[in-house]
Amino acid sequence: MDAKLKSLVLENSNDIVKMWLEEVQSNKNKEYTSTISDELFESTNREFVNVIFSSIENQGLSSELDDFSERLINLGWPLSYLTDGMQVFRRVTIDFILSQSDKVDSEYLSRVMQKVDAWVGPIINRLVNEYSGSWEHIVSLQRVALQELSAPLIPVMENITVMPLIGTIDTERAKLIMENLLDGVIKHHADVVLIDITGVPVVDTMVAHHIIQAAEAVRLIGSTCILVGIRPEIAQTIVNLGIDLTKFPTKSSLRKGFQSALELTNRKIVTTEEKDESIEKLIDSLDGE
């Protein structure tokens, strides 16, 4: 009987496809497809149903299914489009099979539903797994990107790097700051590291402790750490809390910290009165216009 049902479905695929397309098309106004053009929606539907029949005909999951689902994931189509489509296919296929039988009893109905579920179930599972794997991969990449952005170490000049910190610093982020700081100092051969806390809203005992630990770790590998961006309110908080930051230099702004970093690396900023003739010529030409 199973072979007969499969042959019946495959031999009448055109009728089933027509029924499926009509019902799926009626769902066009759903939120997740309302913004899709009619042409794209129709072509995607036809490709989808062809992939379904290909999987059934090959007695398993075809590579076409993986390619199709991957393409929809990249295009941003939701999983609900696929699962809704599979449920519609299940329903119209069962209806078609029953319409072709002269006698339908409970045993025959149960057998038909069981067989169609055996076709549809593995396809749905594969689609869900593909989407779940893709989402997990995307979330993993986003997590890594956020971690990198949360504690970046930027080389601004030979032997001088800056780590701008923005937002709240918790224990997990403090650990990341320490790791990026030490790795970056070695990677960029930094003699001086500027930790800029201008964007850190609150500096309490825990935050200060983490910063002191990071600065001490940098000192142990032969570099100097300068804490910059200490606003008046943060300075007052540090004093009130009795936090000792005398072990490493502090500056009120990144500019002052950078000047100190230059001095520590035997360099300085020199003001010159020489004029760049090429720039003057460019300005003159603009004035002439």
VOGU-3710 file (C-alpha; in Angstrom, 3 decimals, decimal comma):
1> mdaklkslvl> 0,000/0,000/0,000  2,839/2,376/0,822  4,274/2,050/-2,684  0,855/2,659/-4,207  0,334/5,831/-2,180  3,711/7,155/-3,198  3,052/6,393/-6,860  -0,361/8,019/-6,630  1,122/11,208/-5,203  4,029/11,403/-7,652
11> ensndivkmw> 1,905/10,608/-10,700  -0,579/13,328/-9,745  2,000/15,842/-8,585  0,651/18,518/-10,934  -2,765/18,440/-9,288  -1,276/18,490/-5,795  1,066/21,344/-6,733  -1,880/23,336/-8,041  -3,839/22,787/-4,818  -0,767/23,660/-2,737
21> leevqsnknk> 0,016/26,831/-4,677  -3,552/28,076/-4,394  -3,601/27,675/-0,623  -0,120/29,072/-0,066  -0,882/32,008/-2,340  -3,875/32,839/-0,168  -1,454/33,294/2,730  0,377/36,052/0,864  -0,984/38,737/3,159  0,674/37,247/6,216
31> eytstisdel> 3,098/39,594/7,946  6,264/37,745/6,960  5,451/37,718/3,232  3,428/40,900/2,791  6,464/42,903/1,689  7,647/40,333/-0,860  6,848/40,951/-4,504  4,265/38,699/-6,160  6,800/37,473/-8,725  9,379/36,470/-6,101
41> festnrefvn> 6,740/34,881/-3,883  5,354/32,812/-6,752  8,758/31,658/-8,011  9,871/30,747/-4,486  6,679/28,773/-3,895  7,179/26,770/-7,101  10,781/26,033/-6,213  9,754/25,028/-2,708  7,123/22,518/-3,811  9,479/21,056/-6,416
51> vifssienqg> 12,062/20,540/-3,686  9,456/18,769/-1,556  8,577/16,334/-4,337  12,244/15,763/-5,106  12,834/14,764/-1,483  9,869/12,388/-1,495  10,851/10,839/-4,829  14,433/10,205/-3,687  13,198/8,504/-0,524  15,013/10,919/1,674
61> lsselddfse> 16,403/14,407/1,952  17,885/15,739/-1,248  20,752/18,199/-1,511  18,278/20,534/-3,221  16,513/20,956/0,118  19,709/22,090/1,827  20,547/24,487/-0,986  17,026/25,924/-0,980  16,869/26,430/2,788  20,354/27,969/2,865
71> rlinlgwpls> 19,350/30,435/0,156  16,206/31,448/2,050  18,215/31,892/5,252  20,635/34,209/3,462  17,709/36,160/2,012  16,146/36,549/5,451  12,989/34,474/4,907  11,529/33,289/8,231  11,307/29,638/9,240  7,524/30,011/9,567
81> yltdgmqvfr> 7,248/30,299/5,767  8,745/26,823/5,385  6,896/25,167/8,263  3,565/26,674/7,163  4,245/25,482/3,616  4,986/21,953/4,812  1,780/21,835/6,845  -0,192/22,967/3,797  1,497/20,246/1,726  0,607/17,648/4,329
91> rvtidfilsq> -3,028/18,719/4,360  -3,598/18,961/0,600  -1,775/15,667/-0,017  -3,951/13,800/2,465  -7,079/15,404/0,999  -6,052/14,409/-2,513  -5,309/10,792/-1,578  -8,635/10,443/0,209  -10,479/11,970/-2,749  -9,093/9,226/-4,975
101> sdkvdseyls> -10,434/6,410/-2,827  -13,939/4,990/-3,139  -13,999/3,750/0,421  -12,414/5,552/3,346  -12,517/3,955/6,778  -10,633/4,825/9,941  -7,886/2,291/9,251  -7,252/3,625/5,749  -7,288/7,226/6,998  -4,800/6,389/9,739
111> rvmqkvdawv> -2,510/4,647/7,249  -2,613/7,596/4,839  -1,864/10,121/7,575  0,967/7,974/8,881  2,531/7,675/5,431  2,275/11,374/4,607  3,736/12,249/8,019  6,661/9,945/7,229  7,328/12,065/4,114  6,769/15,461/5,688
121> gpiinrlvne> 8,334/14,919/9,126  11,987/14,457/8,073  11,776/17,467/5,753  10,456/19,711/8,520  13,116/18,430/10,927  15,857/19,131/8,409  14,578/22,648/7,723  14,353/23,439/11,444  17,873/22,085/12,023  19,239/24,155/9,143
131> ysgswehivs> 17,666/27,327/10,501  18,678/26,569/14,089  22,273/25,924/13,034  22,335/29,139/11,047  20,912/31,184/13,925  23,394/29,668/16,381  26,237/30,475/13,991  25,034/34,064/13,540  24,590/34,553/17,295  28,082/33,129/17,876
141> lqrvalqels> 29,607/35,532/15,346  27,688/38,460/16,847  28,863/37,515/20,329  32,490/37,428/19,175  32,081/40,752/17,365  30,532/42,375/20,443  33,318/41,042/22,622  35,932/42,457/20,293  34,160/45,806/20,206  33,690/45,878/23,974
151> aplipvmeni> 37,455/45,930/24,619  39,347/46,952/21,467  43,062/47,698/21,545  43,960/50,251/18,867  47,566/50,919/17,791  47,770/54,679/17,179  51,532/55,002/16,757  54,571/52,782/16,951  54,808/51,389/20,520  51,667/53,286/21,635
161> tvmpligtid> 48,180/51,751/21,822  44,812/52,938/23,123  41,981/50,922/24,683  38,763/53,025/24,741  36,191/51,623/27,164  32,491/52,444/26,858  29,653/51,291/29,070  29,475/49,273/32,272  32,379/47,016/33,214  31,393/43,756/34,878
171> teraklimen> 33,516/40,766/35,872  33,142/38,976/32,548  34,033/42,062/30,539  36,956/42,833/32,886  38,383/39,402/32,102  38,058/40,132/28,382  39,733/43,527/28,846  42,660/41,846/30,582  43,054/39,226/27,854  42,831/41,725/24,969
181> lldgvikhha> 45,146/44,112/26,753  47,936/41,581/27,320  47,578/39,972/23,892  47,535/43,385/22,189  50,574/44,707/24,059  52,616/41,728/22,894  51,176/41,721/19,370  51,774/45,451/18,765  55,016/45,642/20,783  53,471/48,429/22,815
191> dvvliditgv> 55,601/50,277/25,355  52,694/52,440/26,509  48,988/51,615/26,751  46,331/54,294/27,270  43,147/53,035/28,934  40,463/55,618/28,192  37,513/55,477/30,613  35,771/58,595/29,281  32,793/56,450/28,229  32,531/54,488/31,506
201> pvvdtmvahh> 29,559/55,980/33,378  30,431/54,691/36,856  33,791/53,834/38,403  33,221/52,010/41,675  35,530/49,874/43,791  35,089/46,807/41,588  35,766/48,690/38,329  38,819/50,396/39,822  40,084/47,043/41,091  39,812/45,531/37,617
211> iiqaaeavrl> 41,614/48,501/36,056  44,402/48,315/38,644  44,803/44,602/37,954  45,010/45,243/34,207  47,577/48,005/34,679  49,667/45,815/36,978  49,570/42,959/34,466  50,756/45,327/31,726  53,599/46,505/33,983  54,703/42,922/34,620
221> igstcilvgi> 55,246/42,328/30,896  57,386/45,442/30,600  54,954/48,159/29,449  53,446/51,258/31,045  49,721/51,825/31,484  48,236/55,325/31,616  44,634/55,810/32,760  42,970/58,702/30,918  39,496/60,244/30,826  39,123/60,805/34,566
231> rpeiaqtivn> 36,259/63,275/34,869  35,868/65,432/38,003  32,961/63,349/39,327  34,920/60,125/38,831  37,980/61,633/40,527  35,790/62,584/43,491  34,319/59,077/43,635  37,792/57,523/43,582  38,918/59,767/46,465  35,771/59,081/48,512
241> lgidltkfpt> 36,171/55,339/48,054  39,816/55,508/49,095  40,971/53,810/45,887  44,728/53,984/45,372  45,618/54,780/41,759  49,094/56,104/42,516  50,836/53,056/41,083  50,369/54,197/37,498  49,986/57,576/35,723  46,556/59,173/35,286
251> ksslrkgfqs> 45,470/61,998/32,985  42,233/63,901/32,623  42,060/63,572/28,824  43,258/61,337/26,033  45,239/64,215/24,538  47,262/64,731/27,721  47,733/61,013/28,057  49,011/60,769/24,507  51,510/63,572/25,170  52,784/61,636/28,180
261> aleltnrkiv> 53,012/58,482/26,088  55,168/60,324/23,540  57,493/61,514/26,312  57,801/57,985/27,693  58,821/56,769/24,239  61,336/59,645/23,806  59,181/61,612/21,391  57,323/64,898/21,503  54,964/67,069/19,467  56,757/69,852/17,597
271> tteekdesie> 54,901/72,892/16,256  56,190/74,057/12,888  55,424/77,298/11,037  56,342/75,893/7,660  53,469/76,114/5,223  52,412/73,372/2,903  52,540/74,980/-0,557  50,402/72,298/-2,136  47,594/73,028/0,329  47,928/76,778/-0,281
281> klidsldge> 47,707/76,226/-4,027  44,599/74,112/-3,537  42,991/76,853/-1,435  43,947/79,534/-3,996  42,422/77,479/-6,791  39,189/77,132/-4,830  39,122/80,858/-4,157  39,660/81,533/-7,870  36,588/79,507/-8,700
//
